[in-house]
């Protein structure tokens, strides 16, 4: 029969993407789909071809579930997750409710910390923190930008000056979620590329916290995201000053050595840059970089599908690790192209 799964926020982009991926999962079976506005999945997400009701989003709706995915705002996840864990249910939270310390959360989200004693929860980037995810009852799924930025940064922890990191993020419009907003109106977004949210975007403290774990207390990040007129896809390009001399071959060996055993990270040959088009629908992250020996800086880019490796796919990957299942169960490693 497999494990019984619940998905909260099932009518949103990330929640519906979790449902899409779970349709192919050999061991996880969706028994509850919930959202703030009750409907049927056939009407809320007709592309899924799932004929099941959408329950009201309450903690009680998930009675009997082994694991619940919370694709809900931080204010909702903050209330739901502790109650579900207390009832013996494992939780993967796709919001930012448990990624930060209580103080950093309050500053970034302008909300009271939901359950300070659980903050931060184990950080669900398995390529870096697999041992902490395994067996946890609550995992904080990373944000889409931090996923790409940290996968690009992690191999550099011992070769760069950690306080010199600059991250440029570029994302498709689905990263903003399904809710309507003026900047995402098609006539505004279609031919526009623009930065937003910098320098205090709420993903920056998330990046900084993990970068400090990897590279020490002096580590810092300057982060500016941009939205581009495409639906899916995200690239983070990180640049930092080197501590010592490094060439492209050595950089490639460093990246390759960091991710050689990772199912979902691919490293490109020296001089090649990752792009988003071939990653649509996959849980892959593709990494490539170069060294600028004239300036003594290194640049590494990481591309992902923001709704899969940047959200729903990574959430399923985390659930697999939490439950002791094969990490790649139900997760595609081939994109849809063109």
Secondary structure as UniProt FT lines:
FT   STRAND          3..8
FT   TURN            10..11
FT   HELIX           13..22
FT   TURN            23..24
FT   STRAND          28..35
FT   HELIX           41..44
FT   HELIX           46..48
FT   STRAND          55..56
FT   HELIX           59..62
FT   TURN            63..64
FT   STRAND          67..70
FT   HELIX           74..86
FT   TURN            87..88
FT   STRAND          90..93
FT   TURN            97..98
FT   HELIX           102..109
FT   HELIX           116..118
FT   STRAND          122..123
FT   HELIX           126..133
FT   TURN            134..135
FT   STRAND          138..140
FT   HELIX           144..153
FT   HELIX           154..156
FT   TURN            157..159
FT   HELIX           162..164
FT   STRAND          165..171
FT   HELIX           173..176
FT   HELIX           182..184
FT   HELIX           186..189
FT   TURN            190..191
FT   STRAND          194..196
FT   HELIX           202..215
FT   TURN            217..218
FT   STRAND          221..227
FT   STRAND          234..242
FT   HELIX           248..259
FT   TURN            260..261
FT   TURN            263..264
FT   STRAND          265..267
FT   TURN            270..271
FT   HELIX           277..279
FT   TURN            280..281
FT   STRAND          285..292
FT   TURN            293..296
FT   STRAND          297..304
FT   TURN            306..307
FT   HELIX           308..312
FT   HELIX           313..323
FT   TURN            327..330
//
